[in-house]
Amino acid sequence: MFAQQPKVEVVPQFKDHKIMIRIDKKFFAEFLYPDTLEKPVLFSIHAPGGQLVTRGFPLLPRTDEPTDHPHHVGLWFNYENVNGLDFWNNSYAIPAEKKKGYGWIKTDSILEMKSGEEGKLTYSGHWENQSGEILLHEKTTFNFRADQGLYSIDRITQLIALQDISFPDTKDGLLGLRVAHELELPSAQPKQYTDSHGNITKVAVDPSVSGNYLSSEGKAGDSAWGTRGRWCMMYGKMSGDSISIVIIDHPSNPGYPTYWHARGYGLFAANPLGEKVFSNGKENLNFKLKKGETVTFRYRIVIASGKRKLDPQAIDQMADAFAHSK
């Protein structure tokens, strides 16, 4: 007898501006899109073994987890510089008098939901300034799948320029994931990070964490940061299991293969548009869209739990399959 394909349920909770995703009746994640958030996010993401692999802060803070970078919420998609507006760093922590330099992504409608062997969620939204002027229209589809010991999320985001748009080379973008404290990389000393506005964030040391990175090009640990690769994996131990989280780039994306903005403190991001900062000035993209033009970004996020981390050869096969998907 063949094992039955797990069922994915996409359950709307419109009153609370969220949509729950369950796999075989177990909570997997929620799509949150209230206007109180600076962008829509996929939050409280779980591994097949039930482990919570995203950080809870700032929405559902947990004991002993770090509280740096309040704009790092679950899984999100935005950029630090869009026509001079910072969409990446916007959060409740930005003072009102400085908000004019930051952008919002507002969800205006849920277009499609489907449950079954594959779950599907499509929404539309707008990238806006503080006055409500729209720069970009966004249409995003999530496809959710499950297999034994492995979950996957495809995120396909189309951006339509409603005016001439510039994405100057910058560090913070584009697809971001903030992982649970246990998956951070061990560090011998505290670290300090400064964003493009001069805001400083300090990250403390905790020797109990067990995370690591490995890229498709064999770059490991902190050495994965600022390097290109068609995939990158973050892995570590949670509740006795090996947890693997893989982000796979798609050959149709601008800047492929992406640069990895993969920080030891738990920020796991793919940024194909920040070539200058990651290459020390050797490359320069400065991506642009003219009014009416569109661009599409495709990513696959794979989450696995089991006795061992995912094998690089198996991830190569996943990347090959994703490369041929539409």
Secondary structure per residue as TSV (DSSP state, phi and psi in degrees):
chain	resnum	aa	ss	phi	psi
A	1	M	-	360.0	135.0
A	2	F	-	-84.0	144.0
A	3	A	-	-65.3	139.9
A	4	Q	-	-72.5	137.9
A	5	Q	-	-63.2	128.4
A	6	P	-	-57.7	142.6
A	7	K	-	-90.7	135.0
A	8	V	E	-104.1	125.5
A	9	E	E	-110.3	131.6
A	10	V	E	-112.5	108.8
A	11	V	E	-115.0	111.8
A	12	P	E	-74.7	142.8
A	13	Q	E	-134.3	68.2
A	14	F	G	-59.7	-34.1
A	15	K	G	-59.1	-36.1
A	16	D	G	-96.5	7.0
A	17	H	T	55.1	49.6
A	18	K	E	-150.9	159.6
A	19	I	E	-134.2	124.1
A	20	M	E	-90.6	141.0
A	21	I	E	-116.8	123.2
A	22	R	E	-119.0	148.2
A	23	I	E	-125.3	118.4
A	24	D	T	50.1	44.5
A	25	K	T	70.5	4.7
A	26	K	E	-98.7	138.8
A	27	F	E	-62.1	129.4
A	28	F	E	-109.1	-50.9
A	29	A	E	-167.7	171.9
A	30	E	E	-132.3	139.7
A	31	F	E	-93.4	119.4
A	32	L	E	-112.1	130.4
A	33	Y	-	-142.3	36.8
A	34	P	-	-71.8	154.0
A	35	D	T	-69.3	-10.9
A	36	T	T	-74.4	-17.4
A	37	L	S	-92.0	149.5
A	38	E	S	-78.9	-10.9
A	39	K	S	-163.1	156.8
A	40	P	-	-71.5	147.4
A	41	V	E	-140.0	154.2
A	42	L	E	-100.3	119.1
A	43	F	E	-127.4	160.3
A	44	S	S	51.7	56.4
A	45	I	-	-82.7	134.8
A	46	H	B	-114.4	150.7
A	47	A	-	-82.7	165.7
A	48	P	T	-57.2	-28.2
A	49	G	T	-81.3	2.0
A	50	G	S	95.8	-7.1
A	51	Q	-	-68.5	139.5
A	52	L	B	-84.7	110.5
A	53	V	-	-98.1	-3.3
A	54	T	B	-106.4	150.8
A	55	R	-	-65.7	146.8
A	56	G	-	-83.4	-38.7
A	57	F	T	-61.7	140.1
A	58	P	T	-96.6	-3.0
A	59	L	T	-80.4	-43.3
A	60	L	S	-135.1	71.3
A	61	P	-	-61.8	144.4
A	62	R	-	-118.7	159.5
A	63	T	T	-60.7	134.4
A	64	D	T	69.6	12.8
A	65	E	-	-95.8	153.2
A	66	P	-	-68.8	153.1
A	67	T	-	-121.0	27.2
A	68	D	-	-78.4	166.2
A	69	H	-	44.6	72.0
A	70	P	T	-65.8	-10.6
A	71	H	T	-83.8	-4.4
A	72	H	-	-87.0	98.8
A	73	V	-	-128.8	110.0
A	74	G	S	57.8	-130.0
A	75	L	E	-116.2	126.9
A	76	W	E	-144.1	173.9
A	77	F	E	-144.7	113.2
A	78	N	E	-167.6	-171.1
A	79	Y	E	-148.2	152.7
A	80	E	S	-75.9	-24.7
A	81	N	-	-142.8	104.3
A	82	V	B	-125.0	106.1
A	83	N	T	51.3	38.6
A	84	G	T	86.9	-6.5
A	85	L	B	-95.1	139.2
A	86	D	B	-95.5	107.6
A	87	F	S	-89.9	-27.4
A	88	W	S	-69.7	-48.8
A	89	N	S	-88.7	1.6
A	90	N	-	-68.6	133.9
A	91	S	S	-162.6	178.8
A	92	Y	T	-62.5	-17.1
A	93	A	T	-80.8	-9.7
A	94	I	S	-79.8	123.5
A	95	P	-	-60.4	149.0
A	96	A	G	-56.4	-36.6
A	97	E	G	-71.5	-12.8
A	98	K	G	-105.2	-5.0
A	99	K	G	-61.2	-26.0
A	100	K	G	-62.1	-18.9
A	101	G	G	-88.5	5.0
A	102	Y	B	-122.3	151.7
A	103	G	-	-111.0	161.5
A	104	W	E	-119.9	153.1
A	105	I	E	-117.1	114.3
A	106	K	E	-105.4	127.4
A	107	T	E	-81.7	124.8
A	108	D	E	-103.4	-21.7
A	109	S	E	-163.9	150.8
A	110	I	E	-95.3	118.3
A	111	L	E	-91.1	-33.5
A	112	E	E	-157.9	142.8
A	113	M	E	-139.3	140.1
A	114	K	E	-148.5	136.0
A	115	S	-	-110.7	159.9
A	116	G	B	148.9	-152.3
A	117	E	S	-64.2	-26.1
A	118	E	S	-128.0	129.9
A	119	G	E	-92.3	149.1
A	120	K	E	-139.3	138.1
A	121	L	E	-141.5	125.4
A	122	T	E	-126.5	132.7
A	123	Y	E	-134.0	163.8
A	124	S	E	-124.0	152.2
A	125	G	E	-158.6	178.9
A	126	H	E	-130.4	138.8
A	127	W	E	-92.1	115.7
A	128	E	E	-125.5	158.1
A	129	N	-	-89.0	-178.0
A	130	Q	T	-69.1	-15.1
A	131	S	T	-93.0	0.2
A	132	G	-	87.1	5.5
A	133	E	-	-71.9	131.6
A	134	I	E	-92.9	126.6
A	135	L	E	-93.9	-45.7
A	136	L	E	-135.0	142.8
A	137	H	E	-98.2	135.2
A	138	E	E	-116.7	136.6
A	139	K	E	-127.4	118.1
A	140	T	E	-123.2	136.6
A	141	T	E	-118.8	130.5
A	142	F	E	-103.8	132.1
A	143	N	E	-115.0	125.2
A	144	F	E	-111.2	130.9
A	145	R	E	-134.3	159.7
A	146	A	E	-143.2	145.3
A	147	D	E	-141.4	179.3
A	148	Q	T	-64.8	116.0
A	149	G	T	76.4	11.1
A	150	L	E	-152.0	130.5
A	151	Y	E	-116.2	152.0
A	152	S	E	-139.6	149.6
A	153	I	E	-128.6	120.9
A	154	D	E	-97.6	130.1
A	155	R	E	-116.7	118.7
A	156	I	E	-117.7	112.5
A	157	T	E	-118.4	122.9
A	158	Q	E	-106.4	129.8
A	159	L	E	-113.0	131.1
A	160	I	E	-116.1	124.1
A	161	A	E	-78.8	122.8
A	162	L	S	-94.0	-2.7
A	163	Q	S	-156.5	173.2
A	164	D	-	-62.0	129.7
A	165	I	E	-124.0	137.3
A	166	S	E	-122.7	131.9
A	167	F	E	-114.8	78.7
A	168	P	-	-60.2	148.8
A	169	D	-	-51.0	124.8
A	170	T	-	-156.3	164.9
A	171	K	S	-75.8	-40.8
A	172	D	S	-93.4	107.3
A	173	G	E	174.4	178.1
A	174	L	E	-118.1	-47.0
A	175	L	E	-99.4	120.0
A	176	G	E	-121.9	145.4
A	177	L	E	-139.1	129.1
A	178	R	E	-109.1	116.7
A	179	V	B	-90.6	166.4
A	180	A	-	-61.6	154.3
A	181	H	G	-54.4	-38.4
A	182	E	G	-63.4	-22.0
A	183	L	G	-94.5	0.9
A	184	E	S	-66.1	160.6
A	185	L	-	-84.9	138.3
A	186	P	-	-59.2	142.8
A	187	S	-	-138.1	142.9
A	188	A	S	-85.3	-15.1
A	189	Q	S	-150.7	154.9
A	190	P	-	-62.1	154.7
A	191	K	E	-127.1	160.3
A	192	Q	E	-135.6	134.4
A	193	Y	E	-127.6	139.5
A	194	T	E	-120.6	127.6
A	195	D	-	-86.1	-177.7
A	196	S	T	-67.8	-14.0
A	197	H	T	-96.1	1.3
A	198	G	-	87.5	4.2
A	199	N	-	-72.4	130.0
A	200	I	E	-105.1	132.6
A	201	T	E	-122.9	129.8
A	202	K	E	-103.7	136.8
A	203	V	E	-118.9	120.9
A	204	A	-	-78.4	170.1
A	205	V	-	-97.3	139.9
A	206	D	-	-141.9	109.2
A	207	P	T	-71.2	-6.2
A	208	S	T	-81.9	-11.6
A	209	V	-	-76.8	159.0
A	210	S	-	-137.5	18.8
A	211	G	-	-79.5	167.8
A	212	N	E	-160.4	163.9
A	213	Y	E	-118.6	151.2
A	214	L	E	-147.5	127.2
A	215	S	E	-101.7	169.1
A	216	S	T	-62.7	-21.2
A	217	E	T	-96.0	10.0
A	218	G	-	83.7	8.3
A	219	K	-	-76.6	130.0
A	220	A	B	-121.3	155.3
A	221	G	G	59.2	-143.8
A	222	D	G	-63.5	-17.9
A	223	S	G	-70.6	-13.0
A	224	A	G	-71.8	-26.5
A	225	W	T	-62.2	136.0
A	226	G	T	73.3	17.3
A	227	T	-	-117.2	157.9
A	228	R	B	-88.6	155.1
A	229	G	-	-179.6	152.4
A	230	R	S	-80.8	-15.5
A	231	W	E	-151.3	160.3
A	232	C	E	-144.6	141.8
A	233	M	E	-119.2	136.0
A	234	M	E	-109.2	133.1
A	235	Y	E	-144.3	158.7
A	236	G	E	179.1	-172.3
A	237	K	E	-106.2	135.8
A	238	M	E	-144.4	125.3
A	239	S	T	51.9	38.6
A	240	G	T	84.3	-8.8
A	241	D	E	-99.6	155.2
A	242	S	E	-86.1	125.2
A	243	I	E	-106.4	131.1
A	244	S	E	-123.3	130.1
A	245	I	E	-124.6	121.5
A	246	V	E	-119.8	133.0
A	247	I	E	-108.5	126.9
A	248	I	E	-113.4	128.4
A	249	D	E	-84.2	159.1
A	250	H	-	-114.0	137.8
A	251	P	T	-59.9	-21.0
A	252	S	T	-80.2	-10.0
A	253	N	S	-72.3	143.1
A	254	P	T	-56.9	143.4
A	255	G	T	75.0	11.4
A	256	Y	S	-65.3	141.8
A	257	P	S	-74.1	144.0
A	258	T	-	-64.9	157.9
A	259	Y	E	-84.3	146.0
A	260	W	E	-102.1	116.8
A	261	H	E	-93.9	70.5
A	262	A	E	-108.6	101.8
A	263	R	-	-96.7	147.1
A	264	G	T	-65.3	-24.4
A	265	Y	T	-81.4	4.2
A	266	G	S	116.9	-1.2
A	267	L	E	-85.1	120.8
A	268	F	E	-121.3	105.1
A	269	A	E	-137.1	147.2
A	270	A	E	-107.8	120.1
A	271	N	E	-128.6	92.8
A	272	P	T	-78.5	-8.6
A	273	L	T	-100.6	-1.5
A	274	G	-	-103.9	45.6
A	275	E	H	-62.6	-38.1
A	276	K	H	-63.9	-47.4
A	277	V	H	-68.9	-35.6
A	278	F	H	-79.7	-23.2
A	279	S	T	-102.1	9.8
A	280	N	T	55.4	41.1
A	281	G	T	84.3	-0.9
A	282	K	S	-75.2	-26.3
A	283	E	-	-124.5	156.9
A	284	N	-	-154.2	121.4
A	285	L	-	-104.2	-56.2
A	286	N	-	46.4	64.1
A	287	F	E	-64.1	139.7
A	288	K	E	-137.7	152.2
A	289	L	E	-128.6	133.7
A	290	K	-	-83.1	157.3
A	291	K	T	-51.8	127.7
A	292	G	T	93.4	-14.1
A	293	E	-	-79.8	157.4
A	294	T	E	-127.8	157.7
A	295	V	E	-143.5	146.1
A	296	T	E	-124.7	134.4
A	297	F	E	-116.7	132.0
A	298	R	E	-123.1	131.4
A	299	Y	E	-139.0	147.6
A	300	R	E	-118.2	127.7
A	301	I	E	-110.8	122.9
A	302	V	E	-113.7	131.5
A	303	I	E	-125.0	123.6
A	304	A	E	-131.9	151.9
A	305	S	E	-139.3	145.9
A	306	G	E	170.1	-162.7
A	307	K	S	-73.7	-29.6
A	308	R	S	-132.2	157.9
A	309	K	-	-69.7	162.4
A	310	L	-	-62.0	142.6
A	311	D	-	-80.2	135.5
A	312	P	H	-55.4	-36.0
A	313	Q	H	-65.1	-37.9
A	314	A	H	-66.2	-37.5
A	315	I	H	-67.8	-37.5
A	316	D	H	-57.8	-41.1
A	317	Q	H	-65.6	-39.4
A	318	M	H	-62.3	-42.7
A	319	A	H	-64.7	-38.5
A	320	D	H	-62.1	-45.1
A	321	A	H	-63.6	-42.1
A	322	F	H	-65.9	-36.9
A	323	A	H	-61.1	-28.0
A	324	H	T	-96.7	2.4
A	325	S	-	-85.0	161.4
A	326	K	-	-121.2	360.0
